[in-house]
């Protein structure tokens, strides 16, 4: 019975099968072209979005610009920079501010590749992290994947204080705050140094001007020496003549 049932099933018409295959094969180039076009448009859109992200990123934090974790190794930094620089290169995207984003990216990579600058940045970030943890009454040695940080927004005690923001966002904002404070202090120091340098420069200019005046006075003194001597001689002679005249009259 099973044999008769299977034999009674209608088979697909050969002509219909050939037609569907023909239609599929004829539509493949069109689909491929459409997919390629959509891919190009998506890629262009993604490039422009990445340019916008870099332009809006916090400029004092190169980790934020490169979208890297603070524990990134030097080779990770180089690799990520190469990827992003090729992705948003002004030659590859029509975004009008692509050159600006490219320059920002290049500066961020340079700062993270400079050992001294990165050490200073990491110290500021560590300070921000410690300060934030203390403000939350949490141990300062907690790892970012600690459950107490992952579930920070669900902590009833923190909810009572109105602290329901996820840890990474809170840390990002605290780092931003600390880096801005550091930048303000740095600029004040530069301004003070410039003021001190300006004061020293003015003192030096005054000393130079004073020496110049003294040299000119000495020169004038030397040039008028003979004139002064002649005047003194003339004065002395006139005085002697007057004395002789007085003595003669008295006699």
Secondary structure as UniProt FT lines:
FT   HELIX           2..8
FT   HELIX           14..56
FT   TURN            59..60
FT   HELIX           62..66
FT   TURN            70..71
FT   HELIX           74..87
FT   TURN            90..92
FT   TURN            96..97
FT   HELIX           98..113
FT   HELIX           115..135
FT   TURN            136..137
FT   TURN            140..141
FT   TURN            144..145
FT   HELIX           147..150
FT   HELIX           152..154
FT   HELIX           156..160
FT   TURN            161..162
FT   HELIX           167..223
FT   HELIX           225..250
//
